[in-house]
Structure formats: C-alpha cells, structure tokens
Amino acid sequence: MVKAGFIVEGASERIVVESPMFRELLRACGYELITPVVDAKGGGNLLPQNINAFIARLDTAGAERIFVLTDLEDEAQVATVRERVAHQRIHLPSSP
C-alpha cells in the first residue's frame, strides 16, 4: 500500500477524505490514508508560500504520495490552480 497524504481546501473536503467510504476507495486503489489530513482552511491558503509547510507535515507523517483536493469556481481556473499548488511532491493527475 502506498501511503497517501491529502491537503484539502476546507473542513467539508476533510470530512470526505476521512470518511470510511473514501478510505475504502483508497484501499481498493492501493493507497492507505495517512493522517493528519491537512486542512488549508480556505483555497486562498493553497498558495506557494504555504505549500511547503503543508508538505512537511505530511512528510513527517510518512506520506509517499501527496494529493491536493480543492474545488473550482469555474473550469477556466484549472491551469491557475495547478500552477499555484505545483510542487514535485504533489501528484497532479493528467488533464481530461
């Protein structure tokens, strides 16, 4: 199992990621959720100057792969959000 760490935009995303059903989905895909799930407490905090501290917390917890879960106000922002959270430790899935 790959140890997966998550940085989420807020409390509602954290609830989803920590839910038993999401953990089950992760296990089925070969991942194990590690805690703490990092709550950025708002999309405005998902900025380059904050990402390193969030990643350090997950590295300390043993994360092998890191994902960011955020919502978009409109699809035109996808590239902007990807640039904002880009880091070699963060896994960004391919664009559809």
C-alpha atoms as a printed R data frame, in Angstrom:
   type eleno elety resid chain resno       x      y       z
1  ATOM     1    CA   MET     A     1   0.000  0.000   0.000
2  ATOM     2    CA   VAL     A     2   1.183  3.480  -0.919
3  ATOM     3    CA   LYS     A     3   0.811  5.946   1.937
4  ATOM     4    CA   ALA     A     4  -1.268  8.862   0.655
5  ATOM     5    CA   GLY     A     5  -1.400 12.285   2.242
6  ATOM     6    CA   PHE     A     6  -4.003 14.911   1.430
7  ATOM     7    CA   ILE     A     7  -4.027 18.687   1.592
8  ATOM     8    CA   VAL     A     8  -7.643 19.853   1.431
9  ATOM     9    CA   GLU     A     9  -9.195 23.266   0.979
10 ATOM    10    CA   GLY     A    10 -11.526 23.138   3.950
11 ATOM    11    CA   ALA     A    11 -13.486 21.225   6.539
12 ATOM    12    CA   SER     A    12 -16.026 19.730   4.116
13 ATOM    13    CA   GLU     A    13 -13.278 18.201   1.960
14 ATOM    14    CA   ARG     A    14 -11.611 16.860   5.075
15 ATOM    15    CA   ILE     A    15 -14.841 15.124   6.107
16 ATOM    16    CA   VAL     A    16 -14.997 13.414   2.706
17 ATOM    17    CA   VAL     A    17 -11.343 12.323   2.716
18 ATOM    18    CA   GLU     A    18 -11.537 10.956   6.265
19 ATOM    19    CA   SER     A    19 -14.821  9.113   5.644
20 ATOM    20    CA   PRO     A    20 -14.875  5.307   5.795
21 ATOM    21    CA   MET     A    21 -16.130  5.080   2.196
22 ATOM    22    CA   PHE     A    22 -13.280  7.222   0.848
23 ATOM    23    CA   ARG     A    23 -10.746  5.219   2.853
24 ATOM    24    CA   GLU     A    24 -12.231  2.068   1.339
25 ATOM    25    CA   LEU     A    25 -11.894  3.558  -2.157
26 ATOM    26    CA   LEU     A    26  -8.272  4.447  -1.453
27 ATOM    27    CA   ARG     A    27  -7.549  0.896  -0.246
28 ATOM    28    CA   ALA     A    28  -9.157 -0.548  -3.376
29 ATOM    29    CA   CYS     A    29  -6.776  1.623  -5.433
30 ATOM    30    CA   GLY     A    30  -3.708  0.576  -3.443
31 ATOM    31    CA   TYR     A    31  -3.480  3.585  -1.122
32 ATOM    32    CA   GLU     A    32  -3.556  3.952   2.626
33 ATOM    33    CA   LEU     A    33  -4.699  7.306   4.032
34 ATOM    34    CA   ILE     A    34  -2.256  8.800   6.452
35 ATOM    35    CA   THR     A    35  -3.162 11.396   8.988
36 ATOM    36    CA   PRO     A    36  -3.290 14.207   9.643
37 ATOM    37    CA   VAL     A    37  -5.284 15.298   6.617
38 ATOM    38    CA   VAL     A    38  -4.056 18.872   6.217
39 ATOM    39    CA   ASP     A    39  -6.867 21.436   6.166
40 ATOM    40    CA   ALA     A    40  -5.607 24.593   4.445
41 ATOM    41    CA   LYS     A    41  -8.662 26.428   5.831
42 ATOM    42    CA   GLY     A    42  -9.595 28.023   2.518
43 ATOM    43    CA   GLY     A    43  -8.446 27.993  -1.087
44 ATOM    44    CA   GLY     A    44  -6.641 31.275  -0.545
45 ATOM    45    CA   ASN     A    45  -4.234 29.417   1.724
46 ATOM    46    CA   LEU     A    46  -3.275 26.996  -1.060
47 ATOM    47    CA   LEU     A    47  -0.520 29.350  -2.131
48 ATOM    48    CA   PRO     A    48   3.131 28.548  -2.882
49 ATOM    49    CA   GLN     A    49   4.363 30.123   0.353
50 ATOM    50    CA   ASN     A    50   2.139 27.751   2.382
51 ATOM    51    CA   ILE     A    51   2.535 24.524   0.400
52 ATOM    52    CA   ASN     A    52   5.996 23.671   1.791
53 ATOM    53    CA   ALA     A    53   4.748 23.733   5.387
54 ATOM    54    CA   PHE     A    54   1.782 21.520   4.495
55 ATOM    55    CA   ILE     A    55   4.056 19.078   2.652
56 ATOM    56    CA   ALA     A    56   6.483 18.978   5.579
57 ATOM    57    CA   ARG     A    57   3.634 17.927   7.902
58 ATOM    58    CA   LEU     A    58   2.690 15.100   5.550
59 ATOM    59    CA   ASP     A    59   6.310 14.045   5.047
60 ATOM    60    CA   THR     A    60   6.690 13.792   8.827
61 ATOM    61    CA   ALA     A    61   3.623 11.533   8.873
62 ATOM    62    CA   GLY     A    62   5.179  9.268   6.215
63 ATOM    63    CA   ALA     A    63   3.356 10.314   3.034
64 ATOM    64    CA   GLU     A    64   4.713  8.666  -0.087
65 ATOM    65    CA   ARG     A    65   2.284 10.449  -2.421
66 ATOM    66    CA   ILE     A    66   0.554 13.773  -1.784
67 ATOM    67    CA   PHE     A    67  -2.721 14.970  -3.305
68 ATOM    68    CA   VAL     A    68  -4.451 18.359  -3.098
69 ATOM    69    CA   LEU     A    69  -8.248 18.422  -3.015
70 ATOM    70    CA   THR     A    70  -9.810 21.758  -3.833
71 ATOM    71    CA   ASP     A    71 -12.878 22.979  -5.629
72 ATOM    72    CA   LEU     A    72 -13.016 25.298  -8.615
73 ATOM    73    CA   GLU     A    73 -15.368 28.169  -9.078
74 ATOM    74    CA   ASP     A    74 -15.151 27.632 -12.855
75 ATOM    75    CA   GLU     A    75 -13.202 25.310 -15.138
76 ATOM    76    CA   ALA     A    76 -11.126 28.148 -16.569
77 ATOM    77    CA   GLN     A    77  -9.215 28.149 -13.259
78 ATOM    78    CA   VAL     A    78  -7.811 24.614 -13.613
79 ATOM    79    CA   ALA     A    79  -4.444 25.735 -15.012
80 ATOM    80    CA   THR     A    80  -4.178 28.547 -12.453
81 ATOM    81    CA   VAL     A    81  -4.846 26.196  -9.540
82 ATOM    82    CA   ARG     A    82  -2.387 23.605 -10.888
83 ATOM    83    CA   GLU     A    83   0.320 26.277 -11.131
84 ATOM    84    CA   ARG     A    84  -0.435 27.560  -7.649
85 ATOM    85    CA   VAL     A    85  -0.090 24.154  -5.967
86 ATOM    86    CA   ALA     A    86   2.649 22.768  -8.225
87 ATOM    87    CA   HIS     A    87   5.382 21.027  -6.272
88 ATOM    88    CA   GLN     A    88   7.446 17.950  -7.043
89 ATOM    89    CA   ARG     A    89   5.878 16.124  -4.080
90 ATOM    90    CA   ILE     A    90   2.276 16.797  -5.133
91 ATOM    91    CA   HIS     A    91   0.625 14.340  -7.504
92 ATOM    92    CA   LEU     A    92  -1.341 16.128 -10.209
93 ATOM    93    CA   PRO     A    93  -3.473 13.813 -12.334
94 ATOM    94    CA   SER     A    94  -3.490 14.293 -16.085
95 ATOM    95    CA   SER     A    95  -5.972 16.718 -17.536
96 ATOM    96    CA   PRO     A    96  -9.074 15.105 -19.049
